[in-house]
Amino acid sequence: MKVFKTSYVLFLASFFAATFLINLSSMAQAKAKPWPVPDKDKALKATVKLTDAGVISTGKDLWAKHCKSCHGAKGLGDGPKAATLKTNPGDFSTAQFAANTDGELFYRMNKGREDMPGYEKKIPDVSERWALVAFMRTLKK
C-alpha cells in the first residue's frame, strides 16, 4: 500500500509540474517583443499587384509550403509547430496585424528573427515573397 501512495504522490507531483511548465511557456509566448522595422523598409511598395487573384493564389501556395506549419492555415498562430516555438507566431487576422504596412510585412518575412526564419534566401524570387504579403492581407476574421 505504501508503494501505491508513493507512486500516486509522484504522479500528482509530475502532473502539476508539467501543467505549471506548460502554463509558464504559454505566458512567455503571449508577450510579443517589439519588432522594429527601418523607416525605409516600412515604405517599400510591392512589385506586384497585391489584389490580383493570381498573385494571391501564388501566395496561398507558398503559405501552405512555408508558413502554415507555424502560423496555421488561417494565420491564427495555431499551426502544428506553434506550441513548440519559443515565440508566439501571432494572429494575422487582427486589426493590429492589418495596420502593418506592406513593407513591414515584407521586411519581417525576409529577415526573420528567433524562431521565424528569414525567407530572402529560401524564396529568392521577390515577386513570390510579395505574393505571400498579398495572401497575408486576405487573413481576416
N, CA and C of each residue as an Amber inpcrd file, in Angstrom:
protein
   423
   0.8220000  -1.1900000   0.0000000   0.0000000   0.0000000   0.0000000
   0.8700000   1.2590000   0.0000000   2.0040000   1.1870000   0.7040000
   2.9000000   2.3410000   0.7850000   3.4770000   2.6780000  -0.5900000
   3.7910000   1.6540000  -1.3990000   4.3230000   1.8580000  -2.7420000
   3.2760000   2.5620000  -3.6150000   2.0350000   2.1740000  -3.4700000
   0.9410000   2.7900000  -4.2240000   0.8380000   4.2740000  -3.8860000
   0.8840000   4.6130000  -2.6020000   0.7800000   6.0180000  -2.1800000
   1.9550000   6.8250000  -2.7140000   3.1540000   6.2680000  -2.6720000
   4.3370000   6.9610000  -3.1740000   4.2220000   7.1890000  -4.6800000
   3.7800000   6.1760000  -5.4080000   3.6090000   6.3090000  -6.8570000
   2.5590000   7.3660000  -7.1790000   1.4820000   7.3390000  -6.4230000
   0.3990000   8.2970000  -6.6240000   0.8820000   9.7280000  -6.3750000
   1.6280000   9.9240000  -5.3060000   2.1630000  11.2540000  -4.9780000
   3.1290000  11.7100000  -6.0650000   3.9880000  10.8040000  -6.5190000
   4.9290000  11.1540000  -7.5880000   4.1840000  11.4970000  -8.8750000
   3.1410000  10.7430000  -9.1840000   2.3390000  11.0320000 -10.3700000
   1.7220000  12.4290000 -10.2700000   1.1020000  12.7280000  -9.1400000
   0.4810000  14.0450000  -8.9620000   1.5030000  15.1710000  -9.0420000
   2.6550000  14.9780000  -8.4080000   3.6970000  16.0000000  -8.4430000
   4.1710000  16.2290000  -9.8730000   4.3490000  15.1610000 -10.6280000
   4.7780000  15.2810000 -12.0240000   3.7160000  15.9770000 -12.8640000
   2.4560000  15.6190000 -12.6290000   1.3540000  16.2220000 -13.3680000
   1.2990000  17.7260000 -13.1270000   1.3690000  18.1410000 -11.8690000
   1.2930000  19.5690000 -11.5540000   2.5280000  20.3230000 -12.0470000
   3.6820000  19.7020000 -11.9890000   4.8950000  20.3420000 -12.5030000
   4.7900000  20.5420000 -14.0210000   4.3010000  19.5320000 -14.7290000
   4.1450000  19.6480000 -16.1800000   3.1290000  20.7290000 -16.5280000
   2.0190000  20.7720000 -15.8030000   0.9970000  21.7900000 -16.0330000
   1.5680000  23.1840000 -15.8030000   2.3480000  23.3420000 -14.7420000
   2.9670000  24.6300000 -14.4460000   3.9090000  25.0530000 -15.5710000
   4.7240000  24.1260000 -16.0430000   5.6730000  24.4580000 -17.1080000
   4.9640000  24.8150000 -18.4100000   3.8990000  24.1250000 -18.7310000
   3.1330000  24.4400000 -19.9470000   2.5300000  25.8370000 -19.8280000
   1.9570000  26.1560000 -18.6700000   1.3830000  27.4890000 -18.4680000
   2.4530000  28.5670000 -18.5080000   3.5980000  28.2900000 -17.9340000
   4.6990000  29.2480000 -17.9570000   5.1450000  29.5080000 -19.3860000
   5.2380000  28.4430000 -20.1830000   5.6150000  28.5790000 -21.5910000
   4.5840000  29.4040000 -22.3440000   3.3120000  29.1670000 -22.0840000
   2.2460000  29.9160000 -22.7500000   2.3120000  31.3870000 -22.3950000
   2.5920000  31.6900000 -21.1340000   2.6890000  33.0950000 -20.7210000
   3.8710000  33.7690000 -21.4050000   4.9760000  33.0610000 -21.5470000
   6.1490000  33.6380000 -22.2090000   5.8460000  33.8990000 -23.6770000
   5.1020000  32.9960000 -24.3130000   4.7560000  33.1830000 -25.7180000
   3.8180000  34.3630000 -25.9090000   2.9560000  34.6160000 -24.9510000
   1.9360000  35.6500000 -25.1080000   2.5320000  37.0510000 -25.1770000
   3.6980000  37.2410000 -24.5970000   4.3160000  38.5640000 -24.6030000
   5.1750000  38.7260000 -25.8520000   4.6310000  39.4050000 -26.8280000
   5.3610000  39.6320000 -28.0780000   6.3200000  40.8060000 -27.9000000
   7.5520000  40.5820000 -28.3060000   8.5330000  41.6570000 -28.2520000
   8.3420000  42.5700000 -29.4530000   8.6180000  43.8510000 -29.2900000
   8.5380000  44.7510000 -30.4460000   9.4870000  44.2700000 -31.5570000
   9.0700000  44.4580000 -32.7640000   9.8890000  44.0730000 -33.9120000
  10.0030000  45.2880000 -34.8220000  10.9210000  46.1860000 -34.4770000
  11.0410000  47.4210000 -35.2550000  11.5060000  47.1630000 -36.6870000
  11.0160000  48.0000000 -37.5810000  11.3670000  47.9290000 -38.9990000
  11.9290000  49.2910000 -39.3960000  13.0760000  49.3240000 -40.0710000
  13.6320000  50.6020000 -40.5050000  12.6310000  51.3750000 -41.3760000
  12.6170000  52.6990000 -41.2380000  11.6660000  53.5370000 -41.9720000
  11.6930000  53.2870000 -43.4770000  12.8880000  53.1230000 -44.0480000
  12.9880000  52.9130000 -45.4980000  12.2930000  51.6190000 -45.9090000
  12.3100000  50.6230000 -45.0290000  11.6470000  49.3540000 -45.3380000
  10.1430000  49.4290000 -45.1120000   9.7130000  50.2190000 -44.1360000
   8.2790000  50.4030000 -43.8990000   7.5910000  50.9470000 -45.1460000
   8.3030000  51.7970000 -45.8700000   7.7280000  52.4820000 -47.0330000
   7.8400000  51.6800000 -48.3310000   8.4350000  50.4810000 -48.2880000
   8.5720000  49.6780000 -49.5130000   7.2180000  49.4260000 -50.1560000
   7.1980000  49.4760000 -51.4560000   5.9770000  49.2080000 -52.2220000
   6.1410000  47.8910000 -52.9680000   5.0660000  47.1620000 -53.0800000
   5.0750000  45.8580000 -53.7420000   5.4500000  45.9920000 -55.2110000
   6.1240000  44.9780000 -55.7070000   6.4900000  44.9230000 -57.1260000
   5.4440000  44.1570000 -57.9250000   4.3860000  43.7130000 -57.2430000
   3.2670000  43.0190000 -57.8880000   1.9760000  43.6560000 -57.3780000
   0.8820000  43.4100000 -58.0720000  -0.4150000  43.9240000 -57.6340000
  -0.9600000  42.9870000 -56.5510000  -1.0050000  43.4760000 -55.3110000
  -1.3480000  42.6310000 -54.1730000  -2.8030000  42.1680000 -54.1580000
  -3.6420000  42.7810000 -54.9760000  -5.0500000  42.3830000 -55.0210000
  -5.3540000  41.4450000 -56.1960000  -4.3550000  41.1290000 -56.9980000
  -4.5300000  40.2530000 -58.1580000  -4.7690000  38.8180000 -57.6810000
  -5.8160000  38.1840000 -58.1920000  -6.1880000  36.8300000 -57.7770000
  -5.0630000  35.8200000 -58.0080000  -4.3480000  35.9530000 -59.1290000
  -3.2430000  35.0400000 -59.4170000  -2.1000000  35.2020000 -58.4340000
  -1.8170000  36.4390000 -58.0530000  -0.7600000  36.7200000 -57.0800000
  -1.1500000  36.1360000 -55.7230000  -2.4000000  36.3480000 -55.3200000
  -2.8800000  35.8230000 -54.0370000  -2.8330000  34.2910000 -54.0370000
  -3.1990000  33.6810000 -55.1520000  -3.1600000  32.2230000 -55.2700000
  -1.7340000  31.6960000 -55.1150000  -0.7790000  32.3810000 -55.7450000
   0.6350000  32.0100000 -55.5930000   1.0410000  32.1300000 -54.1310000
   0.6320000  33.2190000 -53.4880000   0.9410000  33.4240000 -52.0800000
   0.3460000  32.3420000 -51.1980000  -0.8710000  31.9230000 -51.5240000
  -1.5300000  30.8640000 -50.7510000  -0.7530000  29.5520000 -50.8570000
  -0.2870000  29.2320000 -52.0560000   0.5090000  28.0130000 -52.2540000
   1.8150000  28.0780000 -51.4650000   2.4680000  29.2370000 -51.5060000
   3.7150000  29.4100000 -50.7550000   3.4590000  29.3480000 -49.2540000
   2.3400000  29.9270000 -48.8250000   1.9500000  29.8880000 -47.4080000
   1.8300000  28.4360000 -46.9360000   1.1460000  27.6220000 -47.7360000
   0.9520000  26.2150000 -47.3750000   2.2870000  25.4930000 -47.2330000
   3.2370000  25.8530000 -48.0680000   4.5450000  25.1900000 -48.0590000
   5.4630000  25.7020000 -46.9520000   5.4750000  27.0170000 -46.7050000
   6.4800000  27.6100000 -45.8250000   5.9580000  28.1510000 -44.4850000
   4.6930000  28.4920000 -44.4040000   4.2140000  29.2710000 -43.2500000
   3.1610000  28.5700000 -42.3920000   2.3620000  27.7580000 -43.0190000
   1.2000000  27.1440000 -42.3770000   1.5620000  26.3210000 -41.1390000
   2.7010000  25.6670000 -41.1460000   3.0560000  24.7860000 -40.0350000
   3.1920000  25.5460000 -38.7150000   3.5510000  26.8040000 -38.7590000
   3.6460000  27.6110000 -37.5360000   2.4590000  28.5650000 -37.3970000
   2.1420000  29.2670000 -38.4740000   1.1130000  30.3120000 -38.4130000
  -0.3100000  29.7780000 -38.5820000  -0.4650000  28.5340000 -39.0400000
  -1.7890000  27.9460000 -39.2410000  -2.3700000  28.2980000 -40.5950000
  -3.3760000  27.5660000 -41.0030000  -3.9970000  27.7450000 -42.3160000
  -4.6050000  29.1270000 -42.4790000  -5.1320000  29.6810000 -41.4060000
  -5.7990000  30.9860000 -41.4700000  -5.0030000  32.0860000 -40.7770000
  -3.7320000  31.8070000 -40.4610000  -2.8790000  32.8230000 -39.8590000
  -3.1950000  33.1480000 -38.4170000  -3.8120000  32.2150000 -37.7170000
  -4.1890000  32.4640000 -36.3250000  -3.0720000  32.1390000 -35.3370000
  -1.9470000  31.6580000 -35.8460000  -0.8380000  31.2940000 -34.9690000
  -1.0370000  29.9340000 -34.3380000  -1.8350000  29.0910000 -34.9860000
  -2.2030000  27.8010000 -34.4050000  -1.7510000  26.6070000 -35.2400000
  -0.6700000  26.7770000 -35.9700000  -0.1550000  25.6670000 -36.7670000
   0.3660000  24.5540000 -35.8760000   0.5950000  23.3570000 -36.4330000
   1.0370000  22.2230000 -35.6180000   2.3750000  22.4420000 -34.9050000
   3.2290000  23.3020000 -35.4260000   4.5160000  23.5720000 -34.7700000
   4.4340000  24.7240000 -33.7620000   3.3460000  25.4560000 -33.7270000
   3.2400000  26.6660000 -32.9060000   3.5370000  26.4160000 -31.4350000
   3.0420000  25.3230000 -30.9010000   3.2250000  25.0310000 -29.4710000
   4.6830000  24.7620000 -29.1110000   5.5060000  24.4190000 -30.0860000
   6.9100000  24.1140000 -29.8070000   7.8170000  25.3430000 -29.9100000
   7.2590000  26.4660000 -30.3380000   8.0640000  27.6620000 -30.5580000
   8.2970000  28.4290000 -29.2590000   9.4230000  29.1180000 -29.1980000
   9.7220000  29.9640000 -28.0400000   8.9660000  31.2880000 -28.1200000
   8.6490000  31.6940000 -29.3400000   7.9400000  32.9600000 -29.5390000
   6.5680000  32.6930000 -30.1400000   5.6410000  33.5440000 -29.8270000
   4.2840000  33.4250000 -30.3420000   4.2740000  33.7820000 -31.8300000
   3.7290000  32.9060000 -32.6850000   3.7140000  33.2100000 -34.1160000
   2.6960000  34.2870000 -34.5010000   1.8990000  34.7460000 -33.5760000
   0.9830000  35.8550000 -33.8240000  -0.3120000  35.4450000 -34.4930000
  -1.2410000  36.3690000 -34.4710000  -2.5460000  36.1890000 -35.0970000
  -2.6430000  37.2050000 -36.2240000  -2.5720000  36.7370000 -37.4440000
  -2.5450000  37.6150000 -38.6110000  -3.9280000  38.0940000 -39.0310000
  -4.9480000  37.6990000 -38.2870000  -6.3130000  38.1020000 -38.6380000
  -6.7630000  39.3450000 -37.8680000  -5.8970000  39.8830000 -37.0340000
  -6.2840000  41.0120000 -36.1840000  -6.1030000  42.3600000 -36.8810000
  -6.7900000  43.3600000 -36.3420000  -6.6400000  44.7310000 -36.8510000
  -5.2130000  45.2220000 -36.6120000  -4.6150000  44.8060000 -35.5170000
  -3.2350000  45.2010000 -35.2110000  -2.2860000  44.7060000 -36.3030000
  -2.4760000  43.4770000 -36.7560000  -1.6450000  42.9500000 -37.8350000
  -1.9140000  43.7070000 -39.1300000  -3.1810000  43.9500000 -39.4230000
  -3.5660000  44.6460000 -40.6540000  -2.9960000  46.0600000 -40.7140000
  -2.7070000  46.6450000 -39.5470000  -2.1720000  48.0070000 -39.5030000
  -0.7190000  48.0910000 -39.9720000  -0.0330000  46.9550000 -40.0790000
   1.3390000  46.9530000 -40.5990000   1.3300000  47.3620000 -42.0650000
   2.3490000  48.0780000 -42.4760000   2.4680000  48.4010000 -43.8950000
   2.9090000  47.1520000 -44.6500000   2.7080000  47.1660000 -45.9570000
   3.1800000  46.0470000 -46.7790000   4.6850000  45.8910000 -46.6210000
   5.3770000  47.0000000 -46.5480000   6.8280000  46.9750000 -46.3830000
   7.2510000  46.3260000 -45.0740000   6.4990000  46.5730000 -43.9940000
   6.8240000  45.9520000 -42.7050000   6.6780000  44.4360000 -42.7900000
   5.6140000  43.9710000 -43.4080000   5.4060000  42.5240000 -43.5520000
   6.5050000  41.9020000 -44.4060000   6.8330000  42.5810000 -45.4920000
   7.8650000  42.0960000 -46.4020000   9.2200000  42.0300000 -45.6950000
   9.5590000  43.0630000 -44.9430000  10.8280000  43.1170000 -44.2160000
  10.9260000  41.9630000 -43.2140000   9.8960000  41.8070000 -42.3940000
   9.9310000  40.7730000 -41.3490000  10.0190000  39.3760000 -41.9530000
   9.2970000  39.1570000 -43.0430000   9.3540000  37.8600000 -43.7130000
  10.7550000  37.6200000 -44.2880000  11.3420000  38.6380000 -44.8610000
  12.6740000  38.4950000 -45.4450000  13.7430000  38.2380000 -44.3960000
  13.7180000  39.0020000 -43.3300000  14.8040000  38.9610000 -42.3350000
  14.6100000  37.8850000 -41.2820000  13.3640000  37.6820000 -40.8140000
  13.1150000  36.7240000 -39.7490000  13.7640000  37.1550000 -38.4460000
  13.4820000  36.4090000 -37.3960000  14.1350000  36.5850000 -36.0880000
  13.7090000  35.4300000 -35.2000000  14.5730000  35.0630000 -34.2970000
  14.3230000  33.9730000 -33.3550000  13.7750000  32.7450000 -34.0830000
  12.5850000  32.2690000 -33.7360000  12.0220000  31.0750000 -34.3670000
  11.6110000  31.3040000 -35.8230000  11.3560000  32.5420000 -36.1780000
  10.9020000  32.8790000 -37.5300000  12.1110000  32.9460000 -38.4660000
  12.1930000  32.0070000 -39.4310000  13.3160000  32.0730000 -40.3690000
  13.1420000  33.2290000 -41.3540000  14.2300000  33.6930000 -41.9020000
  14.1850000  34.6880000 -42.9600000  13.9770000  33.9870000 -44.3000000
  13.1620000  34.5770000 -45.1550000  12.8370000  33.9300000 -46.4260000
  13.5050000  34.5790000 -47.6240000  14.3810000  35.5110000 -47.4060000
  15.0760000  36.1830000 -48.5030000  15.8300000  35.1750000 -49.3720000
  16.4390000  34.1760000 -48.7430000  17.1870000  33.1680000 -49.4980000
  16.3440000  31.9320000 -49.7780000  15.4050000  31.6030000 -48.8800000
  14.5670000  30.4190000 -49.0770000  13.6180000  30.5880000 -50.2550000
  13.1540000  31.8280000 -50.4450000  12.2810000  32.1500000 -51.5850000
  12.9790000  33.2930000 -52.3320000  13.9090000  32.9670000 -53.2330000
  14.7150000  34.0060000 -53.8720000  13.9440000  34.9380000 -54.8060000
  12.8010000  34.5080000 -55.3050000  12.0170000  35.3350000 -56.2210000
  11.2550000  36.4110000 -55.4300000  11.6100000  37.6620000 -55.6550000
  10.9930000  38.7900000 -54.9470000   9.4800000  38.8130000 -55.1740000
   9.0440000  38.5200000 -56.3760000   7.6110000  38.5170000 -56.6850000
   6.8640000  37.4930000 -55.8380000   7.4870000  36.3580000 -55.6040000
   6.8420000  35.3360000 -54.7820000   6.7520000  35.7800000 -53.3190000
   7.7830000  36.4630000 -52.8330000   7.7060000  36.9590000 -51.4370000
   6.6210000  38.0190000 -51.3210000   6.4630000  38.8560000 -52.3410000
   5.3740000  39.8300000 -52.3270000   4.0300000  39.1120000 -52.4210000
   3.9810000  37.9910000 -53.1310000   2.7390000  37.2160000 -53.2110000
   2.3300000  36.7080000 -51.8240000   3.3070000  36.3760000 -51.0020000
   2.9970000  35.9850000 -49.6230000   2.3650000  37.1470000 -48.8580000
   2.8790000  38.3390000 -49.0610000   2.2740000  39.5260000 -48.4300000
   0.8280000  39.6690000 -48.9110000   0.6180000  39.4730000 -50.2090000
  -0.7450000  39.5660000 -50.7590000  -1.6660000  38.5640000 -50.0750000
  -1.1870000  37.3310000 -49.8910000  -2.0120000  36.3350000 -49.2210000
  -2.2430000  36.7070000 -47.7540000  -1.2140000  37.1890000 -47.0750000
  -1.3750000  37.5890000 -45.6640000  -2.4610000  38.6420000 -45.5090000
  -2.6080000  39.4970000 -46.5000000  -3.6280000  40.5420000 -46.4520000
  -5.0580000  39.9750000 -46.5120000  -5.1870000  38.7200000 -46.9440000
  -6.5270000  38.1160000 -47.0070000  -6.9250000  37.4650000 -45.6810000
  -5.9960000  37.3750000 -44.7400000  -6.2580000  36.6860000 -43.4740000
  -6.9570000  37.6160000 -42.4960000  -8.2740000  37.5530000 -42.5160000
  -9.0840000  38.4250000 -41.6670000 -10.1230000  37.5870000 -40.9570000
 -10.5510000  38.0540000 -39.7980000 -11.5960000  37.3340000 -39.0340000
 -12.9300000  37.5180000 -39.6950000
